[in-house]
Amino acid sequence: MPEFAEPRDVVHPLDEKECWEFLGRHEFGRLAYTLVGDVQIVPINYVSDHEAVYFRTAEGSKLLGVTMNDAVAFEVDDLVAAPDGRRDAEACSVVVHGKAEVLEGQDKARAEQLPLRPWVPTQKHTIVRIAVSEISGRRFDLSKPWEHMSTRG
């Protein structure tokens, strides 16, 4: 039977600065929003500026959803290699909650200066800002006992 550490020994909360730094090192996450009462979750590429998260979109269900109900959540996670080269020694996850706002006028012009471009060759002229009301994150020291178990006798 594998030994398990106390949760406080393997789960480490990230402070606000660490959360923003983590978001700044990544550019792909998942947006959660509601559309006609159903929760939706979609992958998006994004950029953050330590105050908000920005993404581009085109007309469709994502834009309709954040326009009809601006309360959203956004999450980014990653597996982090250990210093000794083991692939998945840590995992990190950052979650933000906030209000989505379609940018127009000067706000949109300022956002156009951010390094935010579509990953696929599609037209995405609408920029949405998630004004973050809450940000939290955790780092997990991973233990994968199943990788060390053998079904062979």
LUMKOL-565324 format. One record per residue: residue number from 1; residue in one letter; chain; x, y, z of N, C-alpha, C in turn. Coordinates in Angstrom, 3 decimals, always signed. Atoms other than C-alpha are relative to their C-alpha. Layout:
<vexbas>
+-----+--------+--------+----------+----------+----------+----------+----------+----------+----------+----------+----------+
: num : residu : chaine :      n.x :      n.y :      n.z :     ca.x :     ca.y :     ca.z :      c.x :      c.y :      c.z :
+-----+--------+--------+----------+----------+----------+----------+----------+----------+----------+----------+----------+
: NUM :      a :      A :        X :        Y :        Z :        X :        Y :        Z :        X :        Y :        Z :
...
+-----+--------+--------+----------+----------+----------+----------+----------+----------+----------+----------+----------+
</vexbas>
This chain:
<vexbas>
+-----+--------+--------+----------+----------+----------+----------+----------+----------+----------+----------+----------+
: num : residu : chaine :      n.x :      n.y :      n.z :     ca.x :     ca.y :     ca.z :      c.x :      c.y :      c.z :
+-----+--------+--------+----------+----------+----------+----------+----------+----------+----------+----------+----------+
:   1 :      m :      A :   +0.835 :   -1.171 :   +0.000 :   +0.000 :   +0.000 :   +0.000 :   +0.888 :   +1.245 :   +0.000 :
:   2 :      p :      A :   -0.830 :   -1.202 :   +0.021 :   +1.526 :   +3.370 :   -0.983 :   -0.317 :   +0.910 :   +1.182 :
:   3 :      e :      A :   +0.206 :   -0.966 :   -1.070 :   +2.026 :   +5.964 :   +1.710 :   -0.409 :   +1.326 :   -0.610 :
:   4 :      f :      A :   +0.489 :   -1.274 :   +0.497 :   +0.190 :   +9.231 :   +1.245 :   +0.377 :   +1.100 :   +0.973 :
:   5 :      a :      A :   -0.346 :   -1.154 :   -0.819 :   +1.369 :  +12.605 :   +2.492 :   -1.267 :   +0.726 :   +0.420 :
:   6 :      e :      A :   +1.108 :   -0.860 :   -0.388 :   -0.875 :  +14.970 :   +4.327 :   -0.235 :   +1.010 :   -1.116 :
:   7 :      p :      A :   +0.271 :   -0.949 :   +1.083 :   -2.643 :  +17.292 :   +1.848 :   +0.794 :   +1.295 :   +0.102 :
:   8 :      r :      A :   -0.737 :   -1.257 :   -0.148 :   -0.877 :  +20.328 :   +3.307 :   +1.451 :   -0.142 :   -0.449 :
:   9 :      d :      A :   -1.376 :   +0.222 :   +0.418 :   +2.448 :  +18.739 :   +2.346 :   +0.148 :   -0.066 :   -1.519 :
:  10 :      v :      A :   -0.080 :   +0.192 :   +1.452 :   +1.604 :  +18.286 :   -1.347 :   -0.818 :   +1.012 :   -0.795 :
:  11 :      v :      A :   +0.797 :   -1.035 :   +0.656 :   -0.831 :  +21.115 :   -2.123 :   +0.470 :   +1.347 :   +0.535 :
:  12 :      h :      A :   -0.582 :   -1.275 :   -0.396 :   +0.669 :  +24.592 :   -2.113 :   -0.777 :   +1.139 :   -0.655 :
:  13 :      p :      A :   +0.719 :   -1.127 :   +0.592 :   -1.492 :  +27.695 :   -2.575 :   +0.981 :   +0.991 :   -0.626 :
:  14 :      l :      A :   -0.782 :   -1.055 :   +0.643 :   -0.147 :  +30.344 :   -4.944 :   -0.566 :   +1.342 :   +0.445 :
:  15 :      d :      A :   +0.506 :   -1.326 :   -0.326 :   -0.347 :  +33.970 :   -3.925 :   -0.407 :   +0.703 :   -1.304 :
:  16 :      e :      A :   +0.525 :   -0.696 :   +1.177 :   -1.869 :  +36.539 :   -6.283 :   +1.088 :   +0.279 :   -1.029 :
:  17 :      k :      A :   -1.104 :   -0.283 :   +0.925 :   +1.482 :  +37.538 :   -7.770 :   +0.418 :   -1.259 :   -0.751 :
:  18 :      e :      A :   -0.378 :   +1.266 :   +0.637 :   +2.391 :  +33.904 :   -8.463 :   -1.054 :   -0.438 :   -1.022 :
:  19 :      c :      A :   +1.074 :   +0.347 :   +0.948 :   -1.008 :  +33.355 :  -10.113 :   +0.142 :   +0.795 :   -1.290 :
:  20 :      w :      A :   -0.144 :   -0.838 :   +1.193 :   -0.522 :  +36.306 :  -12.485 :   +1.249 :   -0.370 :   -0.787 :
:  21 :      e :      A :   -1.225 :   +0.419 :   +0.690 :   +3.041 :  +35.204 :  -13.261 :   -0.237 :   -1.296 :   -0.762 :
:  22 :      f :      A :   +0.325 :   +1.261 :   +0.670 :   +1.761 :  +31.716 :  -14.090 :   -0.818 :   +0.266 :   -1.260 :
:  23 :      l :      A :   +0.805 :   -0.322 :   +1.177 :   -0.892 :  +33.151 :  -16.412 :   +0.857 :   +0.661 :   -1.079 :
:  24 :      g :      A :   -0.862 :   -0.684 :   +0.955 :   +1.779 :  +35.331 :  -18.033 :   +0.932 :   -0.924 :   -0.760 :
:  25 :      r :      A :   -0.886 :   +0.965 :   +0.660 :   +3.897 :  +32.276 :  -18.885 :   -0.748 :   -0.927 :   -0.950 :
:  26 :      h :      A :   +0.803 :   +0.886 :   +0.834 :   +1.040 :  +30.559 :  -20.690 :   -0.871 :   +0.818 :   -0.947 :
:  27 :      e :      A :   +0.874 :   -0.713 :   +0.923 :   -1.335 :  +31.417 :  -23.505 :   -1.174 :   -0.849 :   -0.464 :
:  28 :      f :      A :   +1.098 :   +0.887 :   +0.376 :   -3.860 :  +28.589 :  -23.645 :   -0.721 :   -0.434 :   +1.263 :
:  29 :      g :      A :   +0.781 :   +0.383 :   -1.164 :   -6.679 :  +27.947 :  -21.194 :   -1.419 :   -0.367 :   -0.391 :
:  30 :      r :      A :   +1.391 :   +0.381 :   +0.221 :  -10.361 :  +27.112 :  -20.810 :   -0.924 :   +1.056 :   +0.611 :
:  31 :      l :      A :   +1.003 :   -0.978 :   -0.418 :  -13.235 :  +29.565 :  -20.592 :   -1.292 :   -0.734 :   +0.317 :
:  32 :      a :      A :   +1.296 :   +0.558 :   -0.378 :  -16.396 :  +28.555 :  -18.737 :   -1.011 :   +1.135 :   +0.042 :
:  33 :      y :      A :   +1.071 :   -0.989 :   +0.055 :  -19.605 :  +30.461 :  -19.390 :   -1.327 :   -0.742 :   -0.104 :
:  34 :      t :      A :   +1.312 :   +0.637 :   +0.148 :  -23.340 :  +29.814 :  -19.479 :   -0.685 :   +0.547 :   -1.244 :
:  35 :      l :      A :   +0.771 :   -0.371 :   +1.178 :  -25.537 :  +29.855 :  -22.530 :   -1.346 :   -0.687 :   +0.108 :
:  36 :      v :      A :   +1.378 :   +0.489 :   -0.132 :  -29.293 :  +29.463 :  -22.153 :   -0.083 :   -1.041 :   +1.121 :
:  37 :      g :      A :   +0.095 :   +0.852 :   -1.176 :  -28.840 :  +27.891 :  -18.730 :   +0.945 :   -1.184 :   +0.029 :
:  38 :      d :      A :   -0.952 :   +1.114 :   +0.030 :  -26.214 :  +25.339 :  -19.810 :   +1.420 :   +0.527 :   +0.160 :
:  39 :      v :      A :   -1.396 :   -0.373 :   -0.172 :  -22.599 :  +25.547 :  -18.672 :   +0.789 :   -0.512 :   -1.197 :
:  40 :      q :      A :   -0.858 :   +0.325 :   +1.140 :  -20.146 :  +25.592 :  -21.565 :   +1.450 :   +0.187 :   +0.433 :
:  41 :      i :      A :   -1.431 :   -0.201 :   -0.233 :  -16.362 :  +25.214 :  -21.484 :   +0.710 :   -0.191 :   -1.331 :
:  42 :      v :      A :   -0.671 :   +0.019 :   +1.298 :  -14.142 :  +25.987 :  -24.451 :   +1.462 :   +0.399 :   +0.166 :
:  43 :      p :      A :   -1.403 :   -0.417 :   -0.028 :  -10.413 :  +26.242 :  -25.103 :   +0.164 :   +1.343 :   -0.712 :
:  44 :      i :      A :   -0.301 :   -1.279 :   +0.644 :   -9.081 :  +29.698 :  -25.909 :   +1.480 :   +0.315 :   +0.182 :
:  45 :      n :      A :   -1.303 :   -0.590 :   -0.263 :   -5.752 :  +31.362 :  -26.413 :   -0.258 :   +1.402 :   +0.533 :
:  46 :      y :      A :   +0.251 :   -1.227 :   -0.755 :   -5.355 :  +34.481 :  -24.307 :   +1.309 :   +0.722 :   +0.254 :
:  47 :      v :      A :   -1.123 :   -0.744 :   -0.556 :   -3.048 :  +37.120 :  -22.937 :   -0.517 :   +0.675 :   +1.271 :
:  48 :      s :      A :   +0.399 :   -0.671 :   -1.242 :   -3.071 :  +38.653 :  -19.454 :   +0.938 :   +1.160 :   +0.270 :
:  49 :      d :      A :   -0.819 :   -1.173 :   -0.318 :   -1.783 :  +41.927 :  -18.043 :   +0.044 :   +0.301 :   +1.497 :
:  50 :      h :      A :   -0.018 :   -0.131 :   -1.463 :   -1.887 :  +41.353 :  -14.251 :   -1.215 :   +0.741 :   +0.547 :
:  51 :      e :      A :   +1.271 :   -0.571 :   -0.450 :   -5.360 :  +42.911 :  -14.090 :   -1.180 :   -0.696 :   -0.643 :
:  52 :      a :      A :   +1.095 :   +0.582 :   +0.770 :   -7.408 :  +41.139 :  -16.723 :   +0.547 :   -1.070 :   -0.941 :
:  53 :      v :      A :   -0.310 :   +1.010 :   +1.014 :   -7.470 :  +38.294 :  -19.233 :   -0.733 :   +0.422 :   -1.269 :
:  54 :      y :      A :   +0.576 :   -0.421 :   +1.275 :   -8.098 :  +39.039 :  -22.922 :   +0.009 :   -1.174 :   -0.971 :
:  55 :      f :      A :   +0.020 :   +0.990 :   +1.074 :   -9.162 :  +36.792 :  -25.777 :   -0.767 :   +0.561 :   -1.185 :
:  56 :      r :      A :   +0.708 :   -0.372 :   +1.228 :  -10.380 :  +37.152 :  -29.345 :   -1.036 :   -1.057 :   -0.304 :
:  57 :      t :      A :   +1.026 :   +0.938 :   +0.411 :  -13.527 :  +35.598 :  -30.704 :   -0.721 :   +0.547 :   -1.222 :
:  58 :      a :      A :   +0.849 :   -0.377 :   +1.128 :  -15.850 :  +35.665 :  -33.678 :   -1.449 :   -0.176 :   +0.434 :
:  59 :      e :      A :   +1.407 :   +0.231 :   -0.315 :  -19.627 :  +35.599 :  -33.810 :   -0.220 :   -1.490 :   +0.209 :
:  60 :      g :      A :   +0.283 :   +1.398 :   -0.294 :  -20.973 :  +32.382 :  -32.353 :   -0.454 :   -0.156 :   +1.430 :
:  61 :      s :      A :   +0.560 :   +0.289 :   -1.325 :  -22.012 :  +30.699 :  -29.148 :   +0.828 :   +0.603 :   +1.133 :
:  62 :      k :      A :   -0.829 :   -0.579 :   -1.060 :  -19.027 :  +31.930 :  -27.089 :   -0.323 :   +1.483 :   +0.181 :
:  63 :      l :      A :   +0.305 :   -1.428 :   -0.078 :  -19.693 :  +35.577 :  -27.935 :   -1.421 :   +0.224 :   +0.504 :
:  64 :      l :      A :   +1.383 :   -0.111 :   -0.460 :  -23.429 :  +35.130 :  -27.454 :   -0.087 :   -0.281 :   +1.499 :
:  65 :      g :      A :   +0.042 :   +0.364 :   -1.417 :  -22.852 :  +33.442 :  -24.089 :   +0.531 :   +1.081 :   +0.913 :
:  66 :      v :      A :   -0.578 :   -1.014 :   -0.888 :  -20.567 :  +36.114 :  -22.628 :   -0.742 :   +1.321 :   -0.109 :
:  67 :      t :      A :   +0.809 :   -1.210 :   +0.135 :  -22.864 :  +38.832 :  -23.970 :   -1.293 :   -0.118 :   +0.808 :
:  68 :      m :      A :   +1.259 :   +0.202 :   -0.733 :  -26.007 :  +37.327 :  -22.440 :   +0.219 :   -0.099 :   +1.508 :
:  69 :      n :      A :   -0.315 :   +0.152 :   -1.424 :  -24.341 :  +36.504 :  -19.098 :   +1.495 :   +0.218 :   +0.155 :
:  70 :      d :      A :   -1.418 :   -0.360 :   -0.037 :  -21.037 :  +38.214 :  -18.345 :   +0.804 :   -0.692 :   +1.097 :
:  71 :      a :      A :   -0.728 :   +0.721 :   -1.048 :  -20.133 :  +36.038 :  -15.318 :   +0.687 :   -1.218 :   -0.616 :
:  72 :      v :      A :   -0.768 :   +1.085 :   +0.602 :  -17.340 :  +33.695 :  -16.427 :   +1.062 :   -0.494 :   +0.971 :
:  73 :      a :      A :   -1.173 :   +0.528 :   -0.683 :  -14.567 :  +31.519 :  -15.090 :   +1.005 :   -0.383 :   -1.083 :
:  74 :      f :      A :   -1.066 :   +0.308 :   +0.936 :  -11.227 :  +30.859 :  -16.742 :   +1.059 :   -0.778 :   +0.759 :
:  75 :      e :      A :   -0.951 :   +0.868 :   -0.688 :   -8.658 :  +28.175 :  -15.925 :   +1.160 :   -0.350 :   -0.920 :
:  76 :      v :      A :   -1.206 :   +0.441 :   +0.689 :   -5.101 :  +27.364 :  -16.953 :   +0.704 :   -0.983 :   +0.921 :
:  77 :      d :      A :   -0.785 :   +0.930 :   -0.802 :   -3.146 :  +24.340 :  -15.789 :   +1.185 :   -0.486 :   -0.816 :
:  78 :      d :      A :   -1.208 :   +0.474 :   +0.668 :   +0.186 :  +22.758 :  -16.586 :   +0.675 :   -1.039 :   +0.870 :
:  79 :      l :      A :   -0.887 :   +0.936 :   -0.672 :   +2.454 :  +19.886 :  -15.694 :   +1.403 :   +0.573 :   -0.093 :
:  80 :      v :      A :   -1.316 :   -0.613 :   -0.071 :   +5.903 :  +21.031 :  -14.614 :   +1.034 :   -1.084 :   +0.261 :
:  81 :      a :      A :   -1.051 :   +1.003 :   -0.176 :   +9.024 :  +18.888 :  -14.994 :   +0.787 :   +0.264 :   +1.276 :
:  82 :      a :      A :   -0.812 :   -0.100 :   -1.219 :  +11.060 :  +18.196 :  -11.895 :   +1.433 :   +0.347 :   -0.365 :
:  83 :      p :      A :   -1.400 :   -0.342 :   +0.273 :  +14.631 :  +19.469 :  -11.588 :   +0.842 :   -1.207 :   -0.421 :
:  84 :      d :      A :   -0.788 :   +1.180 :   +0.361 :  +15.907 :  +15.883 :  -11.901 :   -0.426 :   -0.584 :   -1.351 :
:  85 :      g :      A :   +0.364 :   +0.422 :   +1.350 :  +14.230 :  +15.572 :  -15.318 :   -1.244 :   -0.861 :   -0.095 :
:  86 :      r :      A :   +1.248 :   +0.751 :   +0.073 :  +11.189 :  +13.518 :  -14.359 :   -1.066 :   +0.905 :   -0.592 :
:  87 :      r :      A :   +0.932 :   -0.827 :   +0.774 :   +8.384 :  +14.757 :  -16.624 :   -1.070 :   +0.673 :   +0.855 :
:  88 :      d :      A :   +1.181 :   -0.547 :   -0.658 :   +5.394 :  +15.249 :  -14.348 :   +0.163 :   -0.002 :   +1.518 :
:  89 :      a :      A :   -0.248 :   -0.021 :   -1.431 :   +6.676 :  +16.112 :  -10.908 :   -0.919 :   +0.960 :   +0.734 :
:  90 :      e :      A :   +0.906 :   -0.971 :   -0.594 :   +4.345 :  +19.065 :  -10.296 :   -1.096 :   +0.341 :   -0.997 :
:  91 :      a :      A :   +1.073 :   -0.554 :   +0.821 :   +1.074 :  +20.371 :  -11.567 :   -0.393 :   +1.327 :   +0.623 :
:  92 :      c :      A :   +0.477 :   -1.291 :   -0.479 :   -0.157 :  +23.935 :  -11.304 :   -1.332 :   +0.297 :   -0.660 :
:  93 :      s :      A :   +1.297 :   -0.389 :   +0.532 :   -3.629 :  +25.332 :  -11.784 :   -0.349 :   +1.380 :   +0.543 :
:  94 :      v :      A :   +0.462 :   -1.324 :   -0.395 :   -4.888 :  +28.919 :  -11.747 :   -1.405 :   +0.184 :   -0.554 :
:  95 :      v :      A :   +1.393 :   -0.242 :   +0.379 :   -8.579 :  +29.840 :  -11.832 :   -0.320 :   +1.460 :   +0.280 :
:  96 :      v :      A :   +0.485 :   -1.362 :   -0.215 :  -10.034 :  +33.300 :  -12.303 :   -1.510 :   +0.022 :   -0.172 :
:  97 :      h :      A :   +1.429 :   -0.292 :   +0.159 :  -13.600 :  +34.493 :  -11.903 :   -0.104 :   +1.485 :   -0.309 :
:  98 :      g :      A :   +0.156 :   -1.407 :   +0.315 :  -14.811 :  +37.718 :  -13.365 :   -1.147 :   +0.247 :   -0.952 :
:  99 :      k :      A :   +1.052 :   -0.421 :   +0.923 :  -17.008 :  +39.581 :  -15.789 :   +0.610 :   +0.233 :   -1.370 :
: 100 :      a :      A :   -0.459 :   -0.156 :   +1.377 :  -16.558 :  +39.371 :  -19.545 :   -0.616 :   +1.255 :   -0.597 :
: 101 :      e :      A :   +0.457 :   -1.243 :   +0.611 :  -16.816 :  +42.602 :  -21.500 :   +0.567 :   +0.079 :   -1.417 :
: 102 :      v :      A :   -0.440 :   -0.213 :   +1.369 :  -16.687 :  +43.087 :  -25.273 :   +0.564 :   +1.411 :   -0.090 :
: 103 :      l :      A :   -0.661 :   -1.299 :   +0.055 :  -14.240 :  +45.906 :  -25.902 :   -0.336 :   +0.745 :   -1.289 :
: 104 :      e :      A :   +0.274 :   -0.866 :   +1.141 :  -15.009 :  +48.813 :  -28.180 :   +0.787 :   +1.290 :   +0.181 :
: 105 :      g :      A :   -0.616 :   -1.323 :   -0.067 :  -13.513 :  +52.222 :  -28.973 :   +1.439 :   -0.040 :   +0.458 :
: 106 :      q :      A :   -1.384 :   -0.117 :   -0.473 :  -10.355 :  +53.224 :  -27.127 :   +0.459 :   -1.238 :   +0.758 :
: 107 :      d :      A :   -0.371 :   +1.231 :   -0.710 :  -10.433 :  +50.119 :  -24.918 :   +0.438 :   -1.072 :   -0.993 :
: 108 :      k :      A :   -0.362 :   +0.991 :   +1.018 :  -10.375 :  +47.927 :  -28.024 :   +1.315 :   +0.397 :   -0.672 :
: 109 :      a :      A :   -1.243 :   -0.460 :   +0.631 :   -7.628 :  +50.062 :  -29.613 :   +1.205 :   -0.316 :   +0.886 :
: 110 :      r :      A :   -1.094 :   +0.340 :   -0.920 :   -5.460 :  +49.621 :  -26.494 :   +0.251 :   -1.508 :   +0.008 :
: 111 :      a :      A :   -0.138 :   +1.459 :   -0.026 :   -6.147 :  +45.877 :  -26.441 :   +0.627 :   -0.529 :   -1.286 :
: 112 :      e :      A :   -0.595 :   +0.414 :   +1.277 :   -5.118 :  +45.631 :  -30.104 :   +1.526 :   +0.009 :   +0.079 :
: 113 :      q :      A :   -1.453 :   -0.070 :   -0.160 :   -1.576 :  +46.440 :  -28.914 :   +0.562 :   -1.201 :   +0.766 :
: 114 :      l :      A :   -0.444 :   +1.187 :   -0.731 :   -1.442 :  +43.270 :  -26.798 :   +0.401 :   -1.096 :   -0.992 :
: 115 :      p :      A :   -0.413 :   +1.093 :   +0.895 :   +0.285 :  +40.195 :  -28.294 :   -1.042 :   -1.124 :   -0.027 :
: 116 :      l :      A :   +1.126 :   +0.935 :   +0.019 :   -3.033 :  +38.449 :  -28.864 :   -0.424 :   -0.223 :   -1.445 :
: 117 :      r :      A :   +0.333 :   +0.334 :   +1.379 :   -3.427 :  +36.748 :  -32.225 :   -0.640 :   -1.375 :   -0.037 :
: 118 :      p :      A :   +0.613 :   +1.342 :   +0.121 :   -5.597 :  +33.833 :  -33.327 :   +1.059 :   -1.059 :   -0.312 :
: 119 :      w :      A :   -0.911 :   +1.110 :   +0.270 :   -3.791 :  +30.486 :  -33.361 :   -0.311 :   -0.665 :   -1.330 :
: 120 :      v :      A :   +0.400 :   +0.590 :   +1.274 :   -5.743 :  +29.360 :  -36.394 :   -0.388 :   +1.142 :   -0.937 :
: 121 :      p :      A :   +0.255 :   -1.097 :   +0.945 :   -6.252 :  +31.381 :  -39.581 :   -1.486 :   +0.289 :   -0.185 :
: 122 :      t :      A :   +1.413 :   -0.372 :   +0.056 :   -9.758 :  +32.578 :  -38.776 :   -0.135 :   +1.469 :   +0.382 :
: 123 :      q :      A :   +0.266 :   -1.399 :   -0.307 :  -11.234 :  +36.049 :  -38.499 :   -0.636 :   +0.101 :   +1.385 :
: 124 :      k :      A :   +0.498 :   -0.210 :   -1.363 :  -11.666 :  +36.975 :  -34.837 :   +0.237 :   +1.454 :   +0.351 :
: 125 :      h :      A :   -0.169 :   -1.438 :   -0.167 :  -12.209 :  +40.708 :  -34.652 :   -0.478 :   +0.516 :   +1.353 :
: 126 :      t :      A :   +0.528 :   -0.428 :   -1.294 :  -13.979 :  +40.848 :  -31.288 :   +0.999 :   -0.342 :   +1.100 :
: 127 :      i :      A :   -0.880 :   +0.231 :   -1.146 :  -11.779 :  +41.267 :  -28.215 :   -0.845 :   +0.085 :   +1.259 :
: 128 :      v :      A :   +0.729 :   +0.066 :   -1.261 :  -13.202 :  +40.284 :  -24.856 :   +1.008 :   +0.098 :   +1.139 :
: 129 :      r :      A :   -0.812 :   -0.123 :   -1.212 :  -11.700 :  +41.349 :  -21.532 :   -0.761 :   -0.648 :   +1.145 :
: 130 :      i :      A :   +0.559 :   +0.529 :   -1.244 :  -12.335 :  +39.342 :  -18.401 :   +0.571 :   +0.854 :   +1.121 :
: 131 :      a :      A :   -0.394 :   -0.800 :   -1.155 :  -12.211 :  +41.844 :  -15.544 :   -0.017 :   -0.937 :   +1.203 :
: 132 :      v :      A :   -0.146 :   +1.039 :   -1.022 :  -10.920 :  +39.564 :  -12.801 :   -0.429 :   +0.524 :   +1.362 :
: 133 :      s :      A :   +0.436 :   -0.348 :   -1.350 :  -12.729 :  +39.732 :   -9.480 :   +0.628 :   -0.927 :   +1.044 :
: 134 :      e :      A :   -0.610 :   +0.974 :   -0.917 :  -11.045 :  +36.659 :   -7.974 :   +1.000 :   -0.831 :   -0.790 :
: 135 :      i :      A :   -1.018 :   +0.851 :   +0.612 :   -7.860 :  +34.756 :   -8.785 :   +0.570 :   -0.894 :   +1.085 :
: 136 :      s :      A :   -0.575 :   +0.933 :   -0.967 :   -6.536 :  +31.658 :   -7.053 :   +0.773 :   -1.071 :   -0.767 :
: 137 :      g :      A :   -0.783 :   +1.045 :   +0.639 :   -4.026 :  +28.964 :   -7.779 :   +0.617 :   -0.924 :   +1.010 :
: 138 :      r :      A :   -0.651 :   +0.992 :   -0.854 :   -2.395 :  +25.880 :   -6.419 :   +1.068 :   -0.737 :   -0.809 :
: 139 :      r :      A :   -1.021 :   +0.870 :   +0.565 :   +0.717 :  +23.847 :   -7.081 :   -0.082 :   -1.316 :   +0.751 :
: 140 :      f :      A :   +0.143 :   +1.329 :   -0.583 :   +0.563 :  +20.111 :   -6.490 :   +1.285 :   -0.788 :   -0.226 :
: 141 :      d :      A :   -1.097 :   +0.959 :   +0.145 :   +3.484 :  +17.781 :   -5.811 :   -0.646 :   -1.320 :   -0.370 :
: 142 :      l :      A :   +0.678 :   +1.184 :   +0.505 :   +2.478 :  +14.774 :   -7.857 :   +0.614 :   -1.287 :   +0.530 :
: 143 :      s :      A :   -0.390 :   +1.349 :   -0.365 :   +2.621 :  +11.206 :   -6.725 :   -0.832 :   -0.925 :   -0.866 :
: 144 :      k :      A :   +0.718 :   +0.901 :   +0.901 :   +1.727 :   +8.612 :   -9.314 :   +0.358 :   -1.448 :   +0.340 :
: 145 :      p :      A :   -0.369 :   +1.363 :   -0.393 :   +1.857 :   +5.253 :   -7.533 :   -0.304 :   -1.025 :   -1.083 :
: 146 :      w :      A :   +0.343 :   +0.947 :   +1.048 :   +0.242 :   +3.548 :  -10.535 :   +1.148 :   -0.186 :   -0.992 :
: 147 :      e :      A :   -1.127 :   +0.159 :   +0.909 :   +3.434 :   +4.166 :  -12.549 :   +1.019 :   -0.992 :   +0.550 :
: 148 :      h :      A :   -0.977 :   +0.879 :   -0.614 :   +5.381 :   +2.022 :  -10.092 :   -0.591 :   -1.382 :   +0.312 :
: 149 :      m :      A :   +0.637 :   +1.284 :   -0.260 :   +2.878 :   -0.804 :   -9.762 :   +0.122 :   -0.874 :   -1.238 :
: 150 :      s :      A :   -0.080 :   +0.927 :   +1.113 :   +3.195 :   -3.858 :  -11.899 :   -1.071 :   -1.054 :   +0.170 :
: 151 :      t :      A :   +1.001 :   +1.067 :   -0.064 :   +0.464 :   -6.318 :  -12.762 :   +0.654 :   -1.353 :   -0.260 :
: 152 :      r :      A :   -0.716 :   +1.252 :   +0.240 :   +3.113 :   -8.898 :  -13.649 :   +0.505 :   -0.570 :   +1.322 :
: 153 :      g :      A :   -0.424 :   +0.657 :   -1.230 :   +4.042 :  -11.412 :  -10.991 :   +1.455 :   -0.212 :   +0.132 :
+-----+--------+--------+----------+----------+----------+----------+----------+----------+----------+----------+----------+
</vexbas>
